[in-house]
């Protein structure tokens, strides 16, 4: 039921898709790698910076412990910190570079699933007021929107198009939930993911017919990777079904750069060129090291324990090959002060860059970390710890010993 009045949208519905694990954050945690949040601090002017403000209001009886809020600002999705006021309200405010900023909310439902919903806001002051849930409904299902949007009609059509596949997965999930996630039934888990993949393939089939819709465009760039399609197929669909206005937009450009980065970041290929600023504002260009030094790109984050544990190893490499090896660490977004604290604590006395989305996308976007990529003096990628399956970094050590002279 939908009624619009005075800038407000009153809606009551029961989602049969978003409350299941295959449409939620836990699925991301289970998979071996993810296309994670993308955000950056760059020249605002070149990306049409705008600002949103939205108040989320929840019923007093609702427990918000472990609620997760993410913002898709057009450059990618980032989990954001928040404070819950005494009246069970949360106020969010940030910059965005797309037609709308997307607000993605998740609440724990069971050990293996969450309640999940998403909304869109723009420069108008917005409010999303959640109503007390009715029996057997999600606490995120009923709400009043003020200057916020949910594309409900288009979402309903997409869900109807994939209803058969969704019902099949729901039935399977309810029957095998414990076994899917207990770590002892890989066959059931694989079957679950395969069924889940079919839903996303069905969604893409629907999107092929609705490419002029902004919702279809947003949903595709947010979820196409879950379909299991090869990256080159996803790129081809992106290039062929959406209008130029979407593809040439800031969010379209960032998404395409991400896809191309995934395709081209491989051993034997020329490394993607970049110009960036380090945390002290100094210019850093990959081209400046050509024919002079090997370059090690280290993608990391403050919350990544293996990344932190690898820092003494990188420090030893820098000391050993100081004249021939340049190390450039690129930190994923958390908090710049936390990043600087770790840089000081770990004595990362080499080039450090924070949250440069263009650079990150050029090398395949955010994924499993630590990610170490070695570029030789000619500018060619010669090593990737993940694609070389080099967990103990033995391959890297041998490669450096063969090509560089220790101090």
N, C-alpha and C positions, 0 to 999 in steps of 0.2 A: 504494500500500500504506500503510495507516494503523494505527498502534498507539499507544494511550495508556497510560502507566504512570507512577505517582508524580508527577503534575503535568507530565510530559513528553509531547510528541507527536513520534513518529519518523515521518518522511515521506520518500518518494522519488517524484518525479514529473517529467514532462517537459512544460513549458508550451509550447503552440503559439501563444500569443497575446502574452504579455508581453515576449517577446524581440524583437519587431519594432518598427520606428520608429513605427508608428501607435499604439502603446500606450506610447510612451516620451517622454523629455524632449526629444529632438531635434525631434520634431514641433512641440512648443510653440515652439521657437526659430525654426522656419521660418515659421509663420503670422504674419500681419501684426500681430496683437494676441493677447494671452493673458489668461486669467483666472488671474492669478498668485497667489502665496502670500498668505494673509491671516493676520495675527497682530496682537496689540495688547497694551498695558499699560493695564488698566482696573480697575474695582472687582472684585476677585476674588470677593467674597462674592456678588455678584449673578449670577455665572456658575458657581458650584459648582466652585471651583478644586480640582484634584487634581494629584498629582505622580506621574510614572512614572520608573522607572530600568530601563534595559535594557543588557545587554552583548552586543555583536556579536562573534563569534569566527570568524575566517576561517582556512583552511588556510595553512600557512607558505609554500607555493610560489605562492600567489596574489598577484599584484601589484595593489595597491589604488590606484595612481596614478590620479588623475582620477575616483575614486569620488565619487558624489554621494548625499547623504543628505538627505531632506526629512522634516519632521514635520507631520502634520495634527493640530492640537490641538483641532479642533472649530470653531474660528473661521476656519480656513483653513490653507493649506499654506505652510511656510517652509523654505527651504534652510538647513541648520544647519552651522556649522563643527564640526570634530571633530579629535581627535588619535589617531593610530594608535600603540598601545603596541608594545613590542618583540616581544610574542607575537602580533602581528597581531590585537589586540583593540581594539575601539572601545567606549567607555562613553558612553551618552547619558542625560541626565536633564533634565527640564523639566516645566512645568505644562501641563495640558490641561483642557478644559471639556466634553468629550463622553463618550459611553459608553466609548470606547476612544481612545487616541492611536494614530494610524497612522504606521508607520515605512516610508518608501518608499526603496528602495535601487536605484541604477543604476550599472552598470559598463560602460565602453566595450567594444563588441563589434567593430565595424568603424568606418570613417570616418563612416558614415551611420546607425548603429544602436547600440543598447545592450542589455545584459542588464538585466532589470528584474524586481523583485518587491516585494511589500509585505506587511506584517505588522501585527498589532494587539496592543497591550499595555495593561495597566491599572495599578492601584496596587501589584500584587504585583511584587516584584523579578523581572525577566525576563531570559532569556538566549536568544539565537538563535545556534546553533552550526552553521556551514556545513561540510559534509563535502567531501572532495576530489571534484572533478567526475569523472564517468566520460566516456568518449569521446563527443564530439559533443553533450555536454549543457552547459547553462549552469552557471557556477560558483555561481549562486544557486538552483539547482533542488533540491539535496539538503541537508537540514538537520535538526537536532533542536531542538524548541521546548520551553522550560521557562517556564511561565506566560506564554506568548505564543500567538497564534492566527492562523490563516491563512484560515479559512472555506473550506477546500479543497473540501468537498463542494458548496457553493453556487457556488463559482467554476467547478468542473468542469461543473456543470449549465448555467451561463450560456455557457461556452465551447462546449459541445456544441450548444446552441441556435443559436449563430452560427458553427458549424463550417464550413458551406459558404462563407459570406462571407469567413471568415478564410483558408481555403485559397486562395480566388481572389486575395486580396490578397497572400498569401505568394508565390504563383507569379508574380504581376506584379512584386512587389518584387525577387525574385531575378533576374528577367529584365531589369529596367530600372533597377536601383539607381543606377548611375552617371549615367544620363541624367536621372533624376528630380531629382537634386541638383546638376547641373552648371550650372544657370542658363540653359541654351540650349534646353530642351525643355519649355516651359510646358504644352504639350498633355499630355505624359506626367505632369507633376506634377499638373495639374488632375484628370486621370483617377485618379491615385493617391489624391488627397484625397477624391474623390467615392466611390471604392470604400471608403476608410477610413470615411467618414461612414456608409455603409450598415451597417457593423459596429456602430457605436454606436446606430443606429436599431434594429437587431436586439436589441441589449442592452436598450434601453428597452422594446421589445416584451416581452421576458422579465420585466423589472422590473415591468411593469404587472400581472403575474400573481403577483408575490411581494412586494408592498408591505409586508407585515408583517415582512419580513426586515431586520434591521439592516444586513446586508451590502448588500442592494439599495439601501437608503436611502443608505448611505455612497457606494456606487459611482455612484449617480445624481447626487448633489450634486458629486461629483468629476469626472464625465465627461460629463454631459448636454450641455454646451455644444459638445462635439466633434461632436454629431449634426447640427449645422447647422440645427436647429429654431429658429424665432423665440423670443425670450425669453418672450413672452406664452404660447406653447405650453408651454414648459418650466415656467413658473409654474403653469399650469393642471394639468399632470400632477402636479407636486409637491403641489398643494392637494388633488387628488382621489384619489391612490392610496396615500398614506401615512397611518398612524394618527395621531391627535392627539398621542399621546405622543412621536412623532418630530418632528412639525411644531412643537410647542410647546417642544421641548428647546432648549438653548442653541445647538447646531449648526444645528437647524432654523430657529430665529429668525434667526441670522446669514445663512444661505443665502437665506431669503426676502427679507430686507432687501437683499441683494445684487441679486437679480432685480428687485425693485421699483425699486431705484436705477438699474439699467440701463434700465428702461422709462421712468422719469419724468425722468431727467436729459436734457432736450432744450430747445432754444431755444423760448421762449414759455411754458414751464411755470414754475410757482413753484419756486424753489430749495428743496431739502430743508432743513428747520430742523435745527440742531445746537447742542449745548452741549458744550464740550470744555475741556481744560486745555492751556495752552501749555507750552513746555519749562521755564518758570520756575514753573509751578503756578498761573498766573493763569487765571481763568475767561474763556472766549471764547464768546459766543453770537451767532449770525448775526442774531437778532432785534434786537440792540442797534444795528445799523446801518441799520435800516429807516427810510426817509424822511430819512436823514442823509447816507449815503455810498454810492457804488458799492463793491462788494466783488470783488476778484480772488482766486479760489482757485487756488493753484499746487501741483499734485501733482508730487512729484519724488523722487529718491533719490540717495544719494551716488555710486552706481556709474553713474548716467546722465549721460554726457558732455554731450549737448545740454541737459540740465537745468542743469548747472553753467554752461554757456556763456550761458544765458539770464538768469542772475542780474544781470549789469550792466544789461541792458535793463530788468528789473523795478526795479532800484535807480533808474534814470533816471525811470521812470514814477512811482515814489513821490515823488521829488524834485519832479517837474513838477506832479503833482496831489495834493500832500500833504494838502490840506484837503478833498478830495472823493473820494479813492480809498483804500480800505483793502486792503492785500495780506495774505493769509493763506497761508503755505506749509505744506503737509502732507507730511511726509517718510514714505516707505515704510520698512519695517523693515530695518535693517542692524545698526548698533551706535550707540547714543545718543552715544557719545563722538565717533564719526566724523561724525555729524550736527552736533554742536555745533562741531566743528573747521571744517566747511565753512561753517556759519553765520557764524562769526567771520571766516574767510578771505574769504568773498564779501561781507562787510559787509551781511548780510541783517537790517538794523535795522528789521524789521517783525514781525508776529505769526508765530511758528513753532510748529507742532504736530507731535509725533512719534508716528506709529504708532497712530492712533486708528481702530480697525476700524469702529466704528459710523459715523463720519464718512465714511470711505473707501467703505464699502458703500453709504451713502446716495447717493453720486455714481457708482455703477456699479462699484465695486470696483477692484482693481488691474488696470491694463491698460497700454497704450502711454503712455509719458511722454516729455517733459513734457506735462501736461494742464493747460490754462488755461481756467477757466470764469469769465466775468464776469457778475455779478449787479447789476441796476440798483437804484435807491433804493426801488422798490416791492417788491423781493424776487423779481423775475422774471429768469430766465436769458436773457441777450441775446447771449451769445457762447460758443463752444466751439472752441478752435483746431483740434481734430481733425475735428469734424463740419463746420466751416466750411472745412476744407482750407486752412488759413492757415499754411503752413510758414514763411513769412518774416514773419508777424505784421503784415502791411500792413493787413489788415482790422481787426485790433484797434486799431492806431494811429489809423486813420481814425475808428473808432467812438468812441474816447476824445476825439479832437479835436472831433467833432461834438457831444458831450454834456457835456464837462467844460471848465472854464476853467483854462488853465495859470497857474501861479503867477508 
